[in-house]
């Protein structure tokens, strides 16, 4: 009898232990981690330097004659700028650039004369949307250019000052490297060239460019 009671007590103890273990297991609930705030910003803040190449086409007019002459050519330049996060998802910035240009008219289309745009530059503001890996933006500001007019054997150079506006988008391709695609319309205003008599020339261009920007 004593042996039977001992076995019974042992069995009850094992059953109680098993029930307790099952009950404890029922209390273990996999609680998902509390979601945090995910930062999808592209960290566009800071200064940068860049290089770019592009193509420009447009027309120029002499002495408000109403006759427009088409010209076109390539661009190759450098840029320096900085971006600032001014609100949630909004990035403002400023950029300056200068480019060599061979935008020119074919002398055969200009009575043997030449008109060349030797360089172009700008100082612009930018306002964009931080899309993480990409930054679409609008831009506008001051535009300057150096032109040369040639009426053989006489030639003269002048600096044009005007305005520019356009839109672009940057794509991040590495931590500190982005590709910058840009379209700009520029009105470079009127400048006077001394070719015997004086000639007033004004011109406008459409420019497209692709560049690389390094942020630091």
C-alpha positions as CSV (number, residue, x, y, z in Angstrom):
1,X,0.0,0.0,0.0
2,X,2.7,2.4,0.9
3,X,4.4,1.7,-2.4
4,X,1.1,2.4,-4.3
5,X,0.6,5.7,-2.4
6,X,4.2,6.8,-3.3
7,X,3.6,6.0,-7.0
8,X,0.3,7.9,-6.9
9,X,1.9,11.0,-5.3
10,X,4.7,10.8,-7.9
11,X,2.1,10.6,-10.7
12,X,0.1,13.5,-9.4
13,X,3.2,15.6,-9.0
14,X,4.3,14.9,-12.6
15,X,0.8,15.7,-13.9
16,X,0.8,19.0,-12.0
17,X,4.2,19.9,-13.3
18,X,3.1,19.2,-16.9
19,X,-0.1,21.3,-16.5
20,X,1.9,24.1,-15.1
21,X,4.4,24.0,-18.0
22,X,1.5,24.0,-20.5
23,X,-0.2,27.0,-18.8
24,X,3.1,28.9,-18.7
25,X,3.6,28.2,-22.4
26,X,0.2,29.6,-23.1
27,X,1.3,32.8,-21.5
28,X,4.2,33.3,-23.8
29,X,2.9,35.5,-26.6
30,X,5.1,36.7,-29.5
31,X,4.7,40.5,-29.3
32,X,5.7,42.2,-32.5
33,X,8.3,44.9,-32.1
34,X,6.9,48.4,-31.9
35,X,7.3,50.0,-35.3
36,X,9.7,53.0,-35.3
37,X,9.9,56.1,-37.5
38,X,11.7,55.1,-40.8
39,X,13.8,57.9,-42.3
40,X,13.4,57.8,-46.0
41,X,15.2,61.1,-46.6
42,X,18.2,61.1,-48.9
43,X,20.5,63.2,-46.7
44,X,21.0,65.8,-49.4
45,X,22.3,68.4,-46.9
46,X,25.7,69.9,-47.4
47,X,28.1,71.3,-49.9
48,X,29.0,69.7,-53.2
49,X,31.2,70.1,-56.3
50,X,30.3,68.8,-59.7
51,X,31.2,68.4,-63.4
52,X,28.8,68.4,-66.3
53,X,28.5,68.3,-70.0
54,X,25.6,69.2,-72.2
55,X,24.2,70.7,-75.4
56,X,22.7,74.1,-76.1
57,X,20.6,75.5,-78.9
58,X,19.0,78.8,-79.5
59,X,18.9,82.0,-81.6
60,X,20.2,85.5,-81.6
61,X,19.0,88.8,-83.0
62,X,20.9,91.9,-84.2
63,X,19.7,95.4,-83.5
64,X,16.1,94.3,-82.7
65,X,15.7,93.6,-86.4
66,X,13.3,90.8,-85.9
67,X,15.5,88.4,-87.9
68,X,16.6,85.4,-85.8
69,X,19.7,83.3,-86.5
70,X,19.9,79.8,-85.1
71,X,23.0,78.4,-83.5
72,X,24.0,75.4,-81.3
73,X,26.9,73.7,-79.7
74,X,28.3,71.8,-76.7
75,X,29.0,72.7,-73.1
76,X,31.5,71.4,-70.6
77,X,31.7,72.9,-67.1
78,X,32.0,72.7,-63.3
79,X,29.6,73.6,-60.5
80,X,29.8,74.4,-56.8
81,X,26.7,74.4,-54.5
82,X,25.1,73.6,-51.2
83,X,21.8,72.1,-50.1
84,X,19.8,72.8,-47.0
85,X,16.8,70.9,-45.6
86,X,14.3,73.7,-44.8
87,X,11.2,71.6,-43.9
88,X,10.0,68.0,-43.9
89,X,10.8,66.7,-47.4
90,X,11.8,70.2,-48.8
91,X,15.4,70.9,-49.8
92,X,16.6,74.4,-50.8
93,X,20.0,75.2,-52.2
94,X,22.2,77.6,-54.2
95,X,24.6,76.7,-57.0
96,X,27.0,78.5,-59.3
97,X,28.5,77.1,-62.5
98,X,30.7,78.0,-65.3
99,X,31.1,76.2,-68.6
100,X,33.2,76.3,-71.8
101,X,31.0,76.5,-74.9
102,X,31.3,76.2,-78.6
103,X,27.7,77.3,-79.3
104,X,28.1,79.1,-82.6
105,X,26.5,79.8,-86.0
106,X,27.7,78.2,-89.2
107,X,29.4,81.1,-91.1
108,X,27.9,79.8,-94.3
109,X,24.5,80.7,-92.8
110,X,25.6,84.2,-91.7
111,X,27.2,85.7,-94.8
112,X,30.7,84.5,-93.9
113,X,30.4,86.3,-90.5
114,X,30.7,84.5,-87.2
115,X,28.9,84.6,-83.8
116,X,30.2,82.4,-81.0
117,X,29.3,81.9,-77.4
118,X,32.6,81.1,-75.7
119,X,31.5,80.5,-72.2
120,X,28.3,80.6,-70.1
121,X,27.7,80.7,-66.3
122,X,24.9,81.1,-63.8
123,X,24.2,81.7,-60.1
124,X,20.9,80.0,-59.2
125,X,18.7,79.1,-56.3
126,X,17.2,75.6,-56.1
127,X,14.0,74.2,-54.4
128,X,13.4,70.5,-54.4
129,X,11.6,67.5,-52.9
130,X,13.5,64.9,-51.0
131,X,12.4,61.7,-52.5
132,X,15.1,59.6,-50.8
133,X,17.3,58.4,-53.6
134,X,16.1,61.1,-55.9
135,X,15.7,64.9,-55.7
136,X,13.5,66.6,-58.3
137,X,13.9,70.4,-58.2
138,X,13.2,73.7,-59.8
139,X,15.9,76.3,-60.4
140,X,16.2,80.0,-61.4
141,X,18.6,82.9,-61.2
142,X,21.3,85.0,-62.9
143,X,22.8,84.0,-66.2
144,X,26.0,85.4,-67.8
145,X,27.8,84.6,-71.0
146,X,30.7,85.7,-73.1
147,X,30.1,86.2,-76.8
148,X,32.3,87.0,-79.8
149,X,31.1,88.6,-83.0
150,X,33.3,88.5,-86.1
151,X,32.8,90.5,-89.3
152,X,36.2,89.9,-91.0
153,X,38.6,91.4,-90.5
154,X,37.0,93.0,-87.4
155,X,35.9,91.2,-84.2
156,X,34.8,92.1,-80.7
157,X,33.8,90.4,-77.5
158,X,31.1,91.3,-74.9
159,X,29.6,89.9,-71.7
160,X,25.9,89.3,-71.6
161,X,23.9,89.4,-68.3
162,X,20.4,87.9,-68.1
163,X,18.3,85.3,-66.3
164,X,17.7,81.5,-66.4
165,X,15.1,79.1,-65.2
166,X,14.6,75.3,-65.5
167,X,14.0,72.0,-63.8
168,X,16.1,68.9,-63.0
169,X,16.5,65.8,-60.9
170,X,19.4,64.3,-59.0
171,X,19.7,60.5,-58.5
172,X,21.9,59.2,-55.7
173,X,24.2,56.5,-57.0
174,X,26.5,56.2,-53.9
175,X,26.7,57.6,-50.4
176,X,28.2,60.9,-51.6
177,X,27.8,60.8,-55.4
178,X,24.7,61.7,-57.5
179,X,23.8,62.1,-61.2
180,X,22.3,65.5,-62.0
181,X,20.1,65.9,-65.1
182,X,19.0,69.4,-65.9
183,X,17.1,71.5,-68.5
184,X,17.4,75.3,-68.5
185,X,16.0,78.1,-70.6
186,X,18.3,81.2,-70.5
187,X,17.8,84.7,-71.8
188,X,21.2,86.3,-71.8
189,X,20.0,89.8,-72.6
190,X,21.6,92.4,-74.9
191,X,25.3,93.4,-75.3
192,X,27.0,95.9,-77.7
193,X,29.7,94.8,-80.1
194,X,32.0,97.4,-81.7
195,X,32.5,96.2,-85.3
196,X,33.0,99.6,-86.9
197,X,29.4,100.6,-86.4
198,X,28.1,99.2,-83.1
199,X,25.8,96.2,-83.1
200,X,23.4,95.2,-80.3
201,X,23.0,91.4,-80.1
202,X,20.8,89.5,-77.7
203,X,20.3,85.7,-77.6
204,X,18.5,82.9,-75.8
205,X,19.3,79.2,-75.4
206,X,17.8,75.9,-74.3
207,X,20.4,73.8,-72.5
208,X,20.3,70.2,-71.4
209,X,23.1,68.7,-69.3
210,X,24.1,65.7,-67.3
211,X,26.6,65.8,-64.5
212,X,28.1,64.2,-61.5
213,X,28.0,65.8,-58.0
214,X,30.2,64.9,-55.1
215,X,28.8,65.8,-51.7
216,X,31.0,66.4,-48.6
